[in-house]
């Protein structure tokens, strides 16, 4: 289950010494910058493959949690200490430290569903405070502070993560306030800073005739949102699980506490009074020092919290903390980390908070998607996939066109260059197919506007911006393309950019590439293989309502379009950008074709000869046009281009069967 370690004060000298690393962007010159960056990229991926197992799909249930608590309580003694969860496994090399600070129960097992996911990318340590322990709040803060300072002394440029839930959130805020010069990242789950405003004090007062153990049982039952458990059971049935399996898990989770209620008999009688006094001190201490907190803060907030007014408290904390982001969970209770559907590691990645040094870098701090994250993205895009049923073709080295991605190189660096459809609607299918079939992440180059600094997010699945972060998208700068190719990545580039993604009516499947040859020069510099590709099918799914000329001729239309374009500050100032809306059609099908790979090894002249670079650029562009023309012609031969034949085929052959397409 877990390995208990020495008391915190005794542990500090035992923490393994780590190599001190200079900050990538602050201490080295630009000529040495990438050499160091490449080293960091290699280290951060060591032992972590794409679609790694993060444990969320096989997470243990609450029965395991209460059995673990029973074992801890039965053999519990000694001072507060840290333990290393055995099921967390070994982290990647150079992983930052994460300290889990538990709620007022102090057991430290509240993170058990996330041990494996967080243990892969962090050095995970969990704090344990025995029920018999009566250490004052400030001493608990000092204990955590000692560990933080010792870690900072060995790795001054590496961030330290404090994941605190409820009472533990107050400890994290206190440590951050007392150590503003240490690079801390706080992940706070329903922090107890709102304790004085909560109904729990009144509840405990009303239930005062009952024993302490009975009152603890009442508050424990209020921790969970039963509605969410029911929703998760129904969701699992919809995803294909047997109804009896889902029902068994639901009843097991709901009855787990009652089954293990004998734990209460082992808790000292004065425990509740002490814990309430402790949490009151913690809330007061943290609230008095909020203005001193300069660390990055991520709030995970349950809107259905029955113990604390967490939703309103999140708004207050966000106003007071300068670097605060909030992630709301509408249908979850106070014990957020013990409920299904909450993936903390994914949220940290989506919010761009995972890093190895003082500054977050989208290339060097990137962690590839896990199996659960692929499943979540596929779930979010399942409707689009069902409507469009993407058919992908590639070209082998001898020019033969085959179904699938066999013609795309296995090893990078690879630069995939192609055309956008309206709104970039082809992206999700393209990225998921590469990840599923080739185990490769397509590092997309996107417009900077697609990377907003979101301060509030709701939990109804990942949105498109989260998808970009999880799949390693980076803003369009040549520096990022350079670094990605140097690292041997698969880079996805759309030279037409926003002009193609927001094209006019009647401009479907046309290229709008600028006369800039930089990407072929960089490909040649790193001996990258260029793979031109084309995609068609938007005209079978939707159609623009009107042309830009129609909008310009409308009252105030020209002024509105010009103001919108100026607001976006896009590259092509001669082309006004506006989205006039679409209407959906009976769904057709998306078709992708990847052309014959173009190796740039030996093309050194491209880097220095403007004419050679221009010729290669025009060759790539002509290949993309040829791919588009090929698909537009061949799709007429596809008997399954319309959605109705595809539905009938799947009814006969199974929902997961691959639907045939035209003969390439």
C-alpha positions as CSV (number, residue, x, y, z in Angstrom):
1,X,0.0,0.0,0.0
2,X,2.5,2.6,1.1
3,X,5.9,2.9,2.7
4,X,6.1,5.0,5.8
5,X,9.2,7.1,6.2
6,X,11.0,8.8,9.0
7,X,9.6,12.0,10.6
8,X,9.9,15.1,8.5
9,X,12.8,16.7,10.4
10,X,14.8,13.5,10.1
11,X,14.1,13.1,6.4
12,X,15.7,16.3,5.2
13,X,19.2,15.0,5.2
14,X,18.2,11.8,3.4
15,X,16.7,13.5,0.3
16,X,18.8,12.4,-2.6
17,X,21.0,15.2,-4.0
18,X,20.1,16.3,-7.4
19,X,22.2,18.0,-10.0
20,X,21.9,21.7,-10.0
21,X,20.7,23.0,-13.3
22,X,21.1,26.5,-14.7
23,X,17.9,28.1,-15.8
24,X,17.4,27.7,-19.6
25,X,16.5,31.2,-20.4
26,X,18.2,33.2,-17.7
27,X,21.8,31.9,-17.4
28,X,23.0,30.9,-20.8
29,X,23.6,32.7,-24.0
30,X,21.4,32.1,-27.1
31,X,24.1,30.1,-28.9
32,X,24.2,27.5,-26.1
33,X,20.5,27.7,-25.3
34,X,19.3,25.0,-27.6
35,X,22.1,22.6,-26.7
36,X,20.9,22.7,-23.1
37,X,17.3,22.6,-24.1
38,X,17.8,19.5,-26.2
39,X,19.3,17.8,-23.1
40,X,16.3,18.7,-21.0
41,X,13.9,17.4,-23.6
42,X,15.7,14.1,-23.7
43,X,15.7,13.8,-20.0
44,X,12.1,14.7,-19.4
45,X,10.9,11.9,-21.8
46,X,13.2,9.2,-20.4
47,X,11.1,6.3,-19.4
48,X,7.8,7.9,-20.4
49,X,6.3,6.8,-23.7
50,X,3.3,8.1,-25.5
51,X,0.0,6.6,-24.3
52,X,1.6,5.7,-21.0
53,X,-0.5,4.1,-18.3
54,X,-1.6,6.7,-15.8
55,X,-3.7,4.3,-13.7
56,X,-6.9,6.2,-14.1
57,X,-8.6,3.5,-16.1
58,X,-7.9,1.0,-13.4
59,X,-8.3,3.2,-10.4
60,X,-9.1,1.4,-7.1
61,X,-12.4,2.0,-5.4
62,X,-13.4,3.5,-2.0
63,X,-13.3,0.0,-0.5
64,X,-9.5,0.0,-1.0
65,X,-9.3,3.5,0.5
66,X,-11.1,2.6,3.7
67,X,-9.2,-0.7,4.1
68,X,-6.0,1.4,3.8
69,X,-7.2,3.8,6.4
70,X,-8.0,0.9,8.7
71,X,-4.5,-0.4,8.5
72,X,-3.0,3.0,9.1
73,X,-5.1,3.7,12.1
74,X,-4.6,0.3,13.7
75,X,-0.8,0.6,13.5
76,X,-0.5,4.4,13.8
77,X,1.9,6.1,16.2
78,X,4.7,8.6,16.1
79,X,5.0,12.1,14.8
80,X,3.8,13.5,11.4
81,X,5.9,12.1,8.5
82,X,6.0,11.6,4.8
83,X,5.4,8.3,2.9
84,X,6.1,7.3,-0.6
85,X,3.2,5.5,-2.3
86,X,4.4,2.2,-3.6
87,X,1.8,2.2,-6.4
88,X,3.1,5.5,-7.7
89,X,6.1,3.7,-9.3
90,X,9.2,5.5,-10.4
91,X,9.0,9.0,-11.9
92,X,10.8,10.2,-15.0
93,X,14.3,11.5,-14.5
94,X,14.5,15.1,-13.4
95,X,10.9,15.1,-12.2
96,X,10.0,17.9,-9.9
97,X,8.9,17.2,-6.3
98,X,5.2,17.2,-5.3
99,X,4.2,17.1,-1.7
100,X,0.6,16.0,-1.0
101,X,-0.8,17.8,2.1
102,X,-4.0,16.0,3.2
103,X,-7.3,17.2,4.6
104,X,-8.0,17.5,8.3
105,X,-8.1,13.7,8.7
106,X,-4.4,13.8,8.1
107,X,-4.1,10.2,6.8
108,X,-2.5,11.1,3.5
109,X,-4.4,8.5,1.5
110,X,-6.8,10.9,-0.2
111,X,-4.6,10.9,-3.3
112,X,-4.8,7.1,-3.9
113,X,-6.6,7.3,-7.2
114,X,-3.9,9.6,-8.6
115,X,-0.8,7.9,-7.2
116,X,0.2,6.3,-10.5
117,X,-0.6,9.3,-12.7
118,X,1.2,11.8,-10.6
119,X,3.9,9.4,-9.7
120,X,5.0,9.1,-13.3
121,X,5.7,12.8,-13.7
122,X,6.5,13.9,-10.1
123,X,8.5,12.7,-7.2
124,X,5.5,12.2,-5.1
125,X,5.5,12.3,-1.2
126,X,2.4,12.3,0.9
127,X,2.1,13.8,4.4
128,X,0.7,11.6,7.2
129,X,-0.5,13.0,10.5
130,X,-1.6,10.2,12.9
131,X,-4.9,10.5,14.7
132,X,-3.2,10.5,18.1
133,X,-0.9,13.4,17.1
134,X,-1.5,16.8,18.5
135,X,1.1,18.9,16.7
136,X,0.0,22.6,16.4
137,X,-0.7,24.1,13.0
138,X,2.4,26.3,12.9
139,X,4.7,23.4,13.6
140,X,3.1,21.4,10.8
141,X,3.8,24.4,8.5
142,X,7.4,24.5,9.7
143,X,7.8,20.8,9.0
144,X,6.7,21.2,5.4
145,X,8.7,24.3,5.1
146,X,11.9,22.5,6.2
147,X,11.4,20.0,3.4
148,X,10.7,22.7,0.9
149,X,13.8,24.6,1.8
150,X,16.0,21.6,1.8
151,X,14.7,20.6,-1.7
152,X,15.2,24.2,-2.9
153,X,18.8,24.2,-1.6
154,X,19.6,21.2,-3.7
155,X,17.7,22.3,-6.9
156,X,17.2,26.1,-6.7
157,X,15.9,26.4,-10.3
158,X,13.4,23.6,-10.1
159,X,9.8,24.2,-9.0
160,X,8.2,22.5,-6.0
161,X,4.6,21.5,-6.1
162,X,2.3,21.5,-3.1
163,X,-1.0,19.7,-3.6
164,X,-3.2,20.5,-0.7
165,X,-6.8,19.5,-0.1
166,X,-9.1,21.3,2.4
167,X,-6.9,21.7,5.5
168,X,-3.8,20.9,3.5
169,X,-4.6,23.8,1.2
170,X,-4.2,26.1,4.2
171,X,-0.8,24.6,4.9
172,X,0.3,25.1,1.3
173,X,-0.8,28.8,1.4
174,X,1.0,29.3,4.6
175,X,4.3,27.8,3.3
176,X,4.0,29.9,0.1
177,X,3.4,33.1,2.1
178,X,6.4,32.5,4.3
179,X,8.7,31.6,1.3
180,X,8.0,34.0,-1.5
181,X,11.5,33.6,-3.0
182,X,11.1,29.8,-3.5
183,X,9.5,28.7,-6.8
184,X,6.3,27.0,-5.6
185,X,3.3,25.8,-7.6
186,X,0.2,25.3,-5.4
187,X,-2.6,23.0,-6.4
188,X,-5.4,23.6,-3.9
189,X,-8.5,21.4,-3.8
190,X,-11.4,23.0,-2.0
191,X,-9.1,24.9,0.5
192,X,-10.5,25.3,4.0
193,X,-9.9,29.1,4.0
194,X,-13.7,29.5,4.0
195,X,-14.1,27.4,7.2
196,X,-15.6,30.4,9.1
197,X,-18.3,30.8,6.5
198,X,-19.2,27.1,6.3
199,X,-22.2,25.3,7.6
200,X,-20.1,22.6,9.2
201,X,-19.7,24.5,12.5
202,X,-23.5,24.8,12.8
203,X,-23.9,21.1,11.9
204,X,-21.5,20.0,14.5
205,X,-23.1,22.3,17.1
206,X,-26.6,20.8,16.3
207,X,-25.2,17.3,16.5
208,X,-23.3,17.9,19.8
209,X,-25.5,15.4,21.8
210,X,-24.0,12.7,19.7
211,X,-20.6,11.1,20.2
212,X,-17.6,12.4,18.4
213,X,-17.4,9.3,16.4
214,X,-21.0,9.7,15.2
215,X,-20.4,13.3,14.2
216,X,-17.2,12.3,12.3
217,X,-19.3,9.7,10.5
218,X,-21.9,12.3,9.5
219,X,-19.3,14.7,8.1
220,X,-17.6,11.8,6.3
221,X,-20.8,10.9,4.5
222,X,-21.3,14.5,3.4
223,X,-17.9,14.5,1.8
224,X,-19.1,12.7,-1.3
225,X,-21.6,13.5,-4.0
226,X,-23.8,10.5,-4.5
227,X,-25.3,12.0,-7.6
228,X,-21.9,12.0,-9.2
229,X,-21.4,8.3,-8.4
230,X,-24.8,7.6,-10.1
231,X,-23.8,9.7,-13.1
232,X,-20.4,7.9,-13.4
233,X,-22.2,4.5,-13.3
234,X,-24.6,5.5,-16.1
235,X,-21.6,6.9,-18.1
236,X,-19.7,3.6,-17.8
237,X,-22.7,1.7,-19.1
238,X,-23.0,4.0,-22.1
239,X,-19.3,3.4,-22.8
240,X,-19.9,-0.3,-23.2
241,X,-19.5,-1.8,-19.7
242,X,-22.0,-4.4,-18.5
243,X,-24.8,-2.8,-16.4
244,X,-24.2,-5.3,-13.6
245,X,-20.5,-4.3,-13.4
246,X,-21.4,-0.6,-13.2
247,X,-24.1,-1.3,-10.6
248,X,-21.7,-3.3,-8.5
249,X,-19.1,-0.5,-8.5
250,X,-21.8,2.0,-7.6
251,X,-23.1,0.1,-4.6
252,X,-19.6,-0.8,-3.5
253,X,-18.6,2.8,-3.4
254,X,-21.7,4.0,-1.6
255,X,-21.6,1.2,1.0
256,X,-17.8,1.3,1.6
257,X,-17.9,3.7,4.5
258,X,-20.6,1.7,6.3
259,X,-18.7,-1.5,5.7
260,X,-15.5,-0.1,7.3
261,X,-17.2,2.0,10.0
262,X,-15.3,0.0,12.7
263,X,-12.4,2.5,11.9
264,X,-14.3,5.0,14.1
265,X,-13.8,2.8,17.2
266,X,-10.1,3.2,16.9
267,X,-10.2,7.0,16.9
268,X,-9.5,8.8,20.2
269,X,-12.6,10.5,21.7
270,X,-11.1,14.0,21.7
271,X,-10.1,13.8,18.0
272,X,-13.0,15.9,16.6
273,X,-12.6,18.8,19.0
274,X,-8.9,18.9,18.2
275,X,-9.4,18.7,14.5
276,X,-11.9,21.5,14.5
277,X,-9.6,23.7,16.5
278,X,-6.8,22.9,14.1
279,X,-8.7,23.7,11.0
280,X,-9.9,27.0,12.5
281,X,-6.4,28.0,13.3
282,X,-5.3,27.0,9.8
283,X,-8.0,29.0,8.0
284,X,-7.2,32.1,10.1
285,X,-3.5,31.8,9.6
286,X,-3.7,31.4,5.9
287,X,-6.3,34.2,5.4
288,X,-4.1,36.7,7.2
289,X,-1.2,36.0,4.8
290,X,-2.9,35.7,1.4
291,X,-1.4,39.0,0.2
292,X,2.1,37.5,0.7
293,X,1.4,34.6,-1.7
294,X,3.2,35.2,-5.0
295,X,3.3,31.5,-6.2
296,X,1.3,30.1,-9.1
297,X,-2.0,28.7,-7.8
298,X,-4.4,26.3,-9.4
299,X,-7.7,25.9,-7.6
300,X,-9.8,22.8,-8.1
301,X,-13.2,23.6,-6.9
302,X,-16.3,21.5,-6.2
303,X,-19.5,23.4,-6.9
304,X,-21.5,20.7,-5.1
305,X,-19.4,20.9,-1.9
306,X,-21.7,20.4,1.1
307,X,-19.1,21.1,3.7
308,X,-17.5,24.4,2.6
309,X,-18.7,27.2,0.3
310,X,-15.9,26.4,-2.1
311,X,-17.4,28.0,-5.2
312,X,-17.8,31.5,-3.7
313,X,-14.4,31.1,-1.9
314,X,-12.7,30.4,-5.3
315,X,-13.9,33.8,-6.6
316,X,-12.5,35.5,-3.5
317,X,-9.2,33.7,-3.6
318,X,-8.8,34.5,-7.3
319,X,-9.2,38.2,-6.6
320,X,-6.6,38.1,-3.9
321,X,-4.0,35.8,-5.5
322,X,-2.2,37.4,-8.5
323,X,-1.3,34.1,-10.3
324,X,-4.5,32.1,-9.8
325,X,-6.4,29.8,-12.2
326,X,-9.6,28.1,-11.3
327,X,-11.0,24.8,-12.5
328,X,-14.6,24.2,-11.5
329,X,-16.3,20.8,-11.1
330,X,-20.0,21.2,-11.2
331,X,-21.2,17.8,-10.0
332,X,-18.6,16.8,-7.5
333,X,-18.5,17.0,-3.7
334,X,-16.0,18.1,-1.1
335,X,-13.7,15.0,-1.4
336,X,-13.0,15.8,-5.1
337,X,-9.9,13.6,-5.3
338,X,-11.9,10.5,-4.2
339,X,-14.5,10.8,-7.0
340,X,-14.2,9.4,-10.5
341,X,-13.8,11.6,-13.5
342,X,-11.2,13.9,-11.9
343,X,-7.8,13.6,-13.6
344,X,-5.4,15.9,-11.7
345,X,-2.3,15.2,-13.9
346,X,-4.2,16.1,-17.0
347,X,-5.5,19.3,-15.5
348,X,-2.0,20.3,-14.6
349,X,-0.8,19.7,-18.1
350,X,-3.8,21.5,-19.7
351,X,-3.1,24.6,-17.6
352,X,0.5,24.7,-18.6
353,X,1.7,24.4,-15.0
354,X,4.0,21.4,-15.5
355,X,7.6,22.5,-15.8
356,X,11.2,21.6,-14.9
357,X,12.6,25.1,-14.4
358,X,11.6,28.6,-13.5
359,X,9.8,29.2,-16.7
360,X,7.4,27.0,-18.6
361,X,8.5,26.1,-22.1
362,X,6.0,24.4,-24.5
363,X,8.7,22.3,-26.2
364,X,11.0,21.2,-23.3
365,X,8.4,20.8,-20.6
366,X,6.0,18.9,-22.7
367,X,4.7,15.5,-21.5
368,X,3.1,13.2,-24.1
369,X,-0.6,12.2,-23.7
370,X,-1.5,9.2,-21.6
371,X,-3.9,6.4,-22.5
372,X,-6.6,8.1,-20.5
373,X,-6.1,11.4,-22.2
374,X,-6.4,9.8,-25.6
375,X,-9.6,8.2,-24.5
376,X,-11.0,11.5,-23.2
377,X,-10.2,13.3,-26.5
378,X,-11.7,10.5,-28.5
379,X,-14.8,10.7,-26.3
380,X,-15.0,14.5,-26.9
381,X,-14.6,14.0,-30.6
382,X,-16.7,10.9,-31.0
383,X,-19.6,12.8,-32.6
384,X,-17.5,14.4,-35.2
385,X,-15.7,11.1,-35.9
386,X,-19.1,9.3,-36.3
387,X,-20.3,12.0,-38.7
388,X,-17.1,12.2,-40.9
389,X,-15.5,8.7,-40.6
390,X,-12.0,9.8,-41.7
391,X,-10.3,7.7,-44.4
392,X,-6.6,8.1,-44.5
393,X,-4.2,7.1,-47.3
394,X,-0.4,7.4,-47.6
395,X,2.2,7.1,-50.3
396,X,5.0,4.6,-50.1
397,X,8.5,5.3,-51.2
398,X,7.9,3.6,-54.6
399,X,4.8,5.8,-55.2
400,X,2.1,3.2,-54.3
401,X,-0.8,4.7,-52.4
402,X,-2.1,2.5,-49.5
403,X,-4.8,2.8,-46.9
404,X,-3.5,3.9,-43.6
405,X,-0.3,5.6,-42.5
406,X,2.3,3.0,-43.5
407,X,3.9,5.5,-46.0
408,X,4.6,8.1,-43.3
409,X,8.2,7.7,-41.8
410,X,8.5,6.0,-38.4
411,X,11.3,8.2,-37.1
412,X,11.6,12.0,-36.9
413,X,12.3,14.7,-37.5
414,X,9.3,14.8,-39.8
415,X,7.6,18.0,-41.1
416,X,4.0,17.4,-42.2
417,X,2.8,20.3,-44.4
418,X,-0.8,20.5,-45.7
419,X,-4.0,22.5,-46.0
420,X,-6.5,23.6,-43.5
421,X,-10.2,23.0,-43.8
422,X,-12.7,25.4,-42.4
423,X,-12.0,26.1,-38.7
424,X,-9.3,23.5,-38.7
425,X,-11.9,20.8,-38.3
426,X,-9.6,18.1,-39.5
427,X,-7.2,18.5,-36.7
428,X,-8.6,16.2,-34.0
429,X,-9.0,13.2,-36.3
430,X,-5.6,13.7,-37.7
431,X,-3.8,13.9,-34.3
432,X,-5.7,11.0,-32.7
433,X,-5.0,8.7,-35.7
434,X,-1.3,9.4,-35.6
435,X,-1.2,8.8,-31.9
436,X,-3.3,5.6,-32.1
437,X,-1.7,4.1,-35.2
438,X,1.9,5.3,-35.0
439,X,2.3,6.2,-31.4
440,X,3.5,9.7,-32.5
441,X,2.4,13.1,-31.2
442,X,1.9,15.7,-33.9
443,X,3.3,18.9,-32.5
444,X,1.0,21.4,-34.2
445,X,2.1,25.0,-35.1
446,X,-0.9,27.2,-34.3
447,X,-1.8,30.9,-34.2
448,X,-1.0,32.5,-30.8
449,X,-4.6,33.4,-30.3
450,X,-5.3,29.7,-29.8
451,X,-3.3,29.8,-26.6
452,X,-5.3,32.1,-24.3
453,X,-4.4,32.6,-20.7
454,X,-7.6,31.0,-19.3
455,X,-8.2,31.9,-15.6
456,X,-11.5,29.9,-15.3
457,X,-12.4,26.6,-16.7
458,X,-15.4,24.3,-16.3
459,X,-15.1,20.5,-16.0
460,X,-17.4,19.3,-18.8
461,X,-14.6,17.6,-20.7
462,X,-11.6,19.2,-22.4
463,X,-12.2,22.0,-24.8
464,X,-10.2,22.7,-28.0
465,X,-7.6,24.8,-26.1
466,X,-7.0,22.0,-23.7
467,X,-6.6,19.7,-26.7
468,X,-3.9,21.9,-28.1
469,X,-2.0,21.8,-24.8
470,X,-2.3,18.0,-24.3
471,X,-1.2,17.4,-27.9
472,X,1.8,19.6,-27.7
473,X,0.7,22.5,-29.8
474,X,2.9,25.6,-29.9
475,X,2.4,29.2,-31.0
476,X,3.6,30.0,-34.5
477,X,7.2,31.2,-34.2
478,X,10.2,29.9,-36.2
479,X,12.0,29.4,-32.9
480,X,9.5,26.6,-31.9
481,X,9.7,25.0,-35.3
482,X,13.5,25.0,-35.0
483,X,13.5,23.5,-31.6
484,X,10.9,20.8,-32.4
485,X,12.8,19.6,-35.5
486,X,16.1,19.6,-33.6
487,X,14.4,17.4,-31.0
488,X,13.3,14.9,-33.7
489,X,9.6,15.6,-33.3
490,X,6.7,15.2,-35.8
491,X,5.8,18.8,-36.6
492,X,2.4,19.7,-38.2
493,X,2.5,22.9,-40.2
494,X,-0.2,24.8,-42.1
495,X,1.5,27.5,-44.2
496,X,-2.0,28.9,-45.1
497,X,-2.7,29.4,-41.4
498,X,-5.8,31.4,-40.4
499,X,-6.4,32.4,-44.1
500,X,-7.3,28.8,-44.9
501,X,-9.1,28.0,-41.7
502,X,-11.3,31.1,-42.0
503,X,-11.7,31.1,-45.8
504,X,-14.6,32.7,-47.8
505,X,-17.5,30.9,-49.3
506,X,-16.4,29.2,-52.6
507,X,-12.8,28.9,-51.4
508,X,-13.0,25.4,-50.1
509,X,-9.9,23.3,-50.7
510,X,-7.8,26.2,-52.0
511,X,-4.3,27.0,-50.8
512,X,-3.4,30.5,-49.5
513,X,0.3,30.1,-48.8
514,X,2.6,33.1,-48.3
515,X,5.8,33.4,-50.3
516,X,8.1,32.4,-47.4
517,X,10.4,29.5,-47.6
518,X,11.8,29.4,-44.0
519,X,10.2,26.0,-43.2
520,X,12.1,24.2,-46.0
521,X,15.3,25.8,-44.9
522,X,14.8,24.6,-41.3
523,X,13.8,21.1,-42.5
524,X,17.1,20.9,-44.5
525,X,19.1,22.1,-41.6
526,X,18.0,19.1,-39.5
527,X,17.7,16.6,-42.3
528,X,14.0,16.4,-41.7
529,X,11.7,14.5,-43.9
530,X,8.9,16.6,-45.4
531,X,5.6,14.9,-45.9
532,X,3.1,16.9,-47.9
533,X,-0.6,16.0,-47.3
534,X,-4.0,17.1,-48.4
535,X,-7.4,16.8,-46.8
536,X,-10.9,17.3,-48.2
537,X,-14.5,16.9,-47.0
538,X,-15.6,20.1,-45.4
539,X,-18.1,20.7,-48.2
540,X,-19.7,17.4,-47.3
541,X,-20.3,18.5,-43.8
542,X,-21.1,22.2,-43.7
543,X,-21.4,25.3,-45.9
544,X,-20.8,28.9,-45.2
545,X,-24.0,31.0,-45.1
546,X,-22.7,33.9,-47.1
547,X,-19.7,35.4,-48.7
548,X,-17.5,38.1,-47.3
549,X,-18.8,40.4,-50.1
550,X,-22.4,39.9,-48.8
551,X,-21.3,41.0,-45.3
552,X,-19.4,44.0,-46.6
553,X,-22.4,45.2,-48.5
554,X,-24.6,44.9,-45.4
555,X,-25.1,48.0,-43.2
556,X,-22.0,48.6,-41.1
557,X,-20.7,45.2,-42.3
558,X,-17.4,46.5,-43.6
559,X,-16.7,48.4,-40.4
560,X,-17.5,45.4,-38.2
561,X,-15.2,43.1,-40.3
562,X,-12.3,45.6,-40.2
563,X,-12.7,46.1,-36.4
564,X,-12.7,42.3,-35.9
565,X,-9.6,41.8,-38.0
566,X,-7.8,44.6,-36.3
567,X,-8.7,43.1,-32.9
568,X,-7.2,39.8,-33.9
569,X,-4.0,41.3,-35.2
570,X,-3.5,38.6,-37.7
571,X,-0.7,38.3,-40.2
572,X,-2.5,39.0,-43.4
573,X,-3.7,42.5,-43.1
574,X,-5.0,42.6,-46.6
575,X,-7.6,40.0,-45.9
576,X,-10.4,40.7,-43.4
577,X,-11.3,37.9,-41.1
578,X,-14.8,37.2,-40.0
579,X,-16.8,34.0,-39.4
580,X,-20.2,34.4,-41.0
581,X,-21.7,31.1,-39.7
582,X,-22.5,27.8,-41.3
583,X,-25.3,25.4,-41.8
584,X,-24.8,21.7,-41.5
585,X,-25.4,19.2,-44.3
586,X,-26.1,15.5,-44.3
587,X,-22.6,14.3,-43.3
588,X,-20.2,13.0,-45.9
589,X,-16.7,11.9,-45.2
590,X,-13.2,13.3,-44.5
591,X,-10.4,12.1,-46.7
592,X,-6.6,12.5,-46.0
593,X,-3.7,11.6,-48.3
594,X,-0.1,11.8,-47.3
595,X,2.2,12.2,-50.2
596,X,5.6,10.6,-50.9
597,X,8.1,11.6,-48.2
598,X,10.6,14.2,-49.4
599,X,14.0,13.6,-47.5
600,X,16.0,16.8,-47.2
601,X,19.3,15.0,-46.2
602,X,22.0,16.2,-48.5
603,X,20.0,19.3,-49.6
604,X,22.5,21.7,-48.0
605,X,22.1,24.1,-50.9
606,X,18.5,24.8,-49.7
607,X,19.8,26.6,-46.6
608,X,21.9,29.1,-48.5
609,X,20.6,29.2,-52.0
610,X,17.4,31.2,-52.3
611,X,16.5,29.6,-55.7
612,X,16.9,26.1,-54.4
613,X,14.8,26.9,-51.3
614,X,12.1,28.4,-53.6
615,X,12.1,25.3,-55.8
616,X,11.7,22.9,-52.9
617,X,8.9,25.1,-51.5
618,X,7.0,25.1,-54.8
619,X,7.5,21.4,-55.1
620,X,5.9,20.8,-51.7
621,X,3.1,23.2,-52.5
622,X,2.4,21.4,-55.8
623,X,2.3,18.1,-54.0
624,X,-0.3,19.3,-51.6
625,X,-2.4,20.6,-54.5
626,X,-2.0,17.2,-56.2
627,X,-3.1,15.4,-53.0
628,X,-6.3,17.6,-52.8
629,X,-7.1,17.0,-56.5
630,X,-6.6,13.2,-56.1
631,X,-8.9,13.0,-53.1
632,X,-11.6,15.2,-54.8
633,X,-11.6,12.8,-57.8
634,X,-11.3,9.5,-55.9
635,X,-14.0,10.2,-53.3
636,X,-16.6,10.0,-56.1
637,X,-15.8,6.2,-56.2
638,X,-16.4,5.7,-52.5
639,X,-19.7,3.9,-51.9
640,X,-19.5,4.8,-48.2
641,X,-19.1,8.6,-48.7
642,X,-22.6,9.2,-47.3
643,X,-23.4,8.5,-43.7
644,X,-26.4,6.2,-44.3
645,X,-24.3,3.4,-46.0
646,X,-21.8,3.6,-43.2
647,X,-24.5,3.2,-40.6
648,X,-25.8,0.1,-42.3
649,X,-22.3,-1.3,-42.7
650,X,-21.6,-0.9,-39.0
651,X,-24.9,-2.4,-38.0
652,X,-23.9,-5.5,-39.9
653,X,-20.2,-5.7,-39.1
654,X,-19.9,-4.1,-35.7
655,X,-19.5,-0.5,-34.5
656,X,-15.7,-0.7,-34.2
657,X,-15.1,-2.2,-37.7
658,X,-13.2,-0.2,-40.2
659,X,-15.4,1.1,-43.0
660,X,-14.1,0.5,-46.5
661,X,-13.4,3.4,-48.9
662,X,-12.3,3.8,-52.5
663,X,-9.6,1.6,-54.0
664,X,-6.5,3.8,-54.0
